[in-house]
Amino acid sequence: CHGVESSSSSTVVRRSAIAAVQGGFDVVALNCRTCSGEDSRTHLGYWAGGTGDLRFVIERIHKEDPERKIFLTGASMGGNHCAKLLGELGAGARALGIQGAAVACVPFHVHSTMVRMDDRGVRRTLIGSRVLTSMMKKAETKHEKFPGTVDIARVRSCKTLVNFSEAFVAPNSGVSNVDQFWSESSAGNYLRQVCVPLFVMQALDDPILCPPSWVDEDDIGDGTIRVDFT
């Protein structure tokens, strides 16, 4: 699973896929809605807590081949999707053939990560502004295709990713309010329910993630999760 405003064509995904194939795995690379180069058919897009499409793909694979063993992997937002889904599934993950997962550079607490990306300086110049510009274009497209589903005046006034998330992403995610949106966006709130092996790799010098976005013992509990920092 890929990161925010990325796709299955990204360098990280392609290199991961190549390594997996060389290791004897079959690979499915998932594109989030609107990230494949084609717009989605409804007003709904993707969001950090949106695990429905990933779950659909896993259930489809399991239905077609119940004996197939499934492993998940993802980086950044994609890692958040993988980890959150494992928490949502709990013990039911193994019933779908899921054996475990490995994720990297995951924003386990999404609001803290967004705030950091909005910081003035290099992070906002190189990352936050690029992501915001890209997502603003998608909001305009949704407004044109599905009038009335987007508060476009509010969206156009947004200057930060946090503002944009609350003006556009949250209302189109299916959750009832902003607080619920931030809570359900963050895989860190679901880790105690993970019942299959989950390996997490985080970088101490990550320019975006900071301690509030990392996991700690309170998040993990006594489950099946291992966290390594590089």
C-alpha positions, 0 to 999 in steps of 0.5 A: 500500500502506498503513501499519501498522493502516491500510487502503485507506480512509486519507487517504493512500491515498485522496489518492494514488489520486485523484492517480493517477487524475487522472494517467491511471492505473488504481488498485488499493489493497491491504488487508493481511489483517485491515485491510479491516474483515474478518478473514482466513480463516486464523490468518495475519495481515500483517507488515512483511516479508509481500510475498506478497499484494502479489505475488499481486495483481501476478501476477494483473494481469499474467496478465490483461493482460500489456501493462499497465505497473505502478507501485507506491507506498506509505507507511510499512509499505506502502512497505516492502512495495513496496521489499522486493518489488522487491528479492525480484524483482530483474530479474524485476520487469520480467517482471511488467510492473513499471516502477518505484515511489515510496515515502515515510516507509519504516521500512527497518530495522523493529526500530529503528522499533519500538524508537522507537515504544515510547519513552516520551513522545509517540511511544508515547502517540500512536502506539505504544500505539494500534497495540499496542491495535489489534493486541492485539484482533486477537490475541485474535480469532485465539486465539478462532477458531484455538485453539492458534495463539497463545500468548495468555498471552505475548501478554497480557503484552506491553507494547511493540510489540517484545514483541508482534511477537516473541510474536505476529507473528513466530510467525504470519509463517512464519519460523523464528526472531525474528532471521530475522523482524526481518531479513526484515521490513526492506526495507533488506536487499533494496535492493541487488537492486532493478533498476527505478527506485525513488524514496524520500522521507523526512522529516528531522523524521519523529517515528517514523523516525530514522537507523537506519531510513533508508537509506544508501549501504551499503543502496543500492549502485550500483542504481536507487534515488534517495533525497530527504530533505525 
